[in-house]
């Protein structure tokens, strides 16, 4: 009896199961963990912009492109959620060499992002939440496509930065978000995620709308009144950074983009 009691007390003192220790190497993946009700599994994050309050207490493993390897290894993660460009190729090979399981996430479309919720949910033991988020996302996405469909897509130049001039390529998820809104990325034929382009190239493709992050960037286009976007005064300021973080909230950001583009001719 005493031996049985001692064993039972020992079981109570021992953790019921080893909890998965997850480190996210992109802000969007940190958000997805919260959206899957899996924030309790996070032991560290890679910083990039303002953190959600729920993650304020977690240790940092560096910033975008500047991974602190020693700090990461000290956290003894069981799983790393990785955006391929968030760390260098050399550091990725180091992590593989250490034997730490990696899940690489780089959705090129909103449909792929929906699938990612389910896949990450399985990896972190939140399969049901993953399926629910994926289904919810897919239903809302289908409704947006139907609501904002245009028989002739609106040609749009999406400006990431103005000096030098950067945009998004066709394989970038923001380009897909434009398509959901009934628009067409005028540089969709470029394969790089964020290609640098010239003023001459923009003039040649003559977008009907130019989207930028702030008014000063867009004001510089006034020098080229021959552009349809300038002539029609269809220069859209979109300071919302939600489109740059592929997580559940990106669907809200896409809806805001669609609503802003809807009145454009």
DAKA-V124825 format. One record per residue. RES is the residue in one small letter. PSI is psi in radians with two decimals (NA if undefined). Layout:
BEGIN
res->RES psi->PSI
res->RES psi->PSI
END
This chain:
BEGIN
res->x psi->-0.78
res->x psi->-0.69
res->x psi->-0.74
res->x psi->-0.75
res->x psi->-0.70
res->x psi->-0.69
res->x psi->-0.72
res->x psi->-0.74
res->x psi->-0.64
res->x psi->-0.70
res->x psi->-0.65
res->x psi->-0.60
res->x psi->-0.44
res->x psi->2.46
res->x psi->2.42
res->x psi->-0.62
res->x psi->2.55
res->x psi->2.15
res->x psi->2.35
res->x psi->2.35
res->x psi->2.00
res->x psi->2.39
res->x psi->2.29
res->x psi->2.36
res->x psi->0.66
res->x psi->2.41
res->x psi->-0.63
res->x psi->-0.63
res->x psi->-0.55
res->x psi->-0.74
res->x psi->-0.69
res->x psi->-0.68
res->x psi->-0.70
res->x psi->-0.70
res->x psi->-0.38
res->x psi->0.16
res->x psi->0.68
res->x psi->0.34
res->x psi->-0.44
res->x psi->-0.27
res->x psi->-0.24
res->x psi->2.33
res->x psi->-0.11
res->x psi->2.72
res->x psi->2.70
res->x psi->2.23
res->x psi->2.60
res->x psi->1.63
res->x psi->-3.00
res->x psi->2.34
res->x psi->2.61
res->x psi->2.54
res->x psi->-0.58
res->x psi->-0.29
res->x psi->0.13
res->x psi->-0.49
res->x psi->-0.17
res->x psi->2.53
res->x psi->2.62
res->x psi->2.52
res->x psi->0.41
res->x psi->-2.89
res->x psi->2.99
res->x psi->2.13
res->x psi->0.00
res->x psi->1.17
res->x psi->2.29
res->x psi->1.68
res->x psi->-0.73
res->x psi->-0.76
res->x psi->-0.67
res->x psi->-0.84
res->x psi->-0.55
res->x psi->-0.43
res->x psi->-0.18
res->x psi->1.01
res->x psi->2.58
res->x psi->-0.31
res->x psi->2.38
res->x psi->2.23
res->x psi->2.10
res->x psi->2.33
res->x psi->2.14
res->x psi->-0.70
res->x psi->-0.01
res->x psi->-0.33
res->x psi->2.88
res->x psi->2.79
res->x psi->-0.64
res->x psi->-0.73
res->x psi->-0.61
res->x psi->-0.76
res->x psi->-0.62
res->x psi->-0.82
res->x psi->-0.70
res->x psi->-0.72
res->x psi->-0.56
res->x psi->-0.18
res->x psi->0.30
res->x psi->2.18
res->x psi->2.36
res->x psi->2.45
res->x psi->2.02
res->x psi->2.24
res->x psi->2.09
res->x psi->1.29
res->x psi->2.37
res->x psi->-0.07
res->x psi->2.87
res->x psi->-0.53
res->x psi->-0.72
res->x psi->-0.61
res->x psi->-0.71
res->x psi->-0.77
res->x psi->-0.55
res->x psi->-0.61
res->x psi->-0.80
res->x psi->-0.74
res->x psi->-0.78
res->x psi->-0.66
res->x psi->-0.74
res->x psi->-0.77
res->x psi->-0.56
res->x psi->0.21
res->x psi->0.41
res->x psi->0.86
res->x psi->-0.74
res->x psi->-0.77
res->x psi->-0.67
res->x psi->-0.76
res->x psi->-0.70
res->x psi->-0.78
res->x psi->-0.70
res->x psi->-0.76
res->x psi->-0.77
res->x psi->-0.77
res->x psi->-0.81
res->x psi->-0.70
res->x psi->-0.79
res->x psi->-0.64
res->x psi->-0.77
res->x psi->-0.67
res->x psi->-0.69
res->x psi->-0.75
res->x psi->-0.74
res->x psi->-0.72
res->x psi->-0.67
res->x psi->0.28
res->x psi->2.45
res->x psi->2.42
res->x psi->-0.54
res->x psi->1.89
res->x psi->2.53
res->x psi->2.10
res->x psi->2.14
res->x psi->2.38
res->x psi->2.05
res->x psi->1.91
res->x psi->2.04
res->x psi->-0.76
res->x psi->2.76
res->x psi->-0.29
res->x psi->1.59
res->x psi->2.99
res->x psi->2.07
res->x psi->2.57
res->x psi->-2.89
res->x psi->2.50
res->x psi->3.07
res->x psi->-0.43
res->x psi->0.05
res->x psi->2.47
res->x psi->-0.48
res->x psi->-0.61
res->x psi->-0.67
res->x psi->-0.66
res->x psi->-0.67
res->x psi->-0.71
res->x psi->-0.65
res->x psi->-0.59
res->x psi->0.14
res->x psi->0.38
res->x psi->3.00
res->x psi->2.16
res->x psi->2.07
res->x psi->-0.21
res->x psi->0.54
res->x psi->-0.31
res->x psi->-0.18
res->x psi->2.40
res->x psi->-0.43
res->x psi->2.53
res->x psi->-0.70
res->x psi->1.32
res->x psi->2.58
res->x psi->2.35
res->x psi->2.92
res->x psi->2.80
res->x psi->-0.71
res->x psi->-0.68
res->x psi->-0.69
res->x psi->-0.76
res->x psi->-0.69
res->x psi->-0.65
res->x psi->-0.26
res->x psi->1.17
res->x psi->2.64
res->x psi->-0.35
res->x psi->2.44
res->x psi->2.21
res->x psi->2.27
res->x psi->2.96
res->x psi->-0.41
res->x psi->2.90
res->x psi->-0.74
res->x psi->-0.67
res->x psi->-0.71
res->x psi->-0.55
res->x psi->-0.49
res->x psi->-0.34
res->x psi->-0.15
res->x psi->-0.34
res->x psi->-0.19
res->x psi->1.25
res->x psi->-0.23
res->x psi->-0.29
res->x psi->2.36
res->x psi->-0.70
res->x psi->-0.65
res->x psi->-0.81
res->x psi->-0.68
res->x psi->0.03
res->x psi->0.78
res->x psi->1.14
res->x psi->1.96
res->x psi->2.07
res->x psi->2.18
res->x psi->1.41
res->x psi->-0.25
res->x psi->2.18
res->x psi->0.12
res->x psi->-0.49
res->x psi->-0.32
res->x psi->-0.01
res->x psi->1.68
res->x psi->1.54
res->x psi->-3.01
res->x psi->-0.63
res->x psi->-0.29
res->x psi->-0.47
res->x psi->-0.66
res->x psi->-0.74
res->x psi->-0.66
res->x psi->-0.70
res->x psi->-0.67
res->x psi->-0.68
res->x psi->-0.79
res->x psi->-0.77
res->x psi->-0.62
res->x psi->-0.58
res->x psi->-0.37
res->x psi->-0.71
res->x psi->-0.16
res->x psi->2.51
res->x psi->NA
END
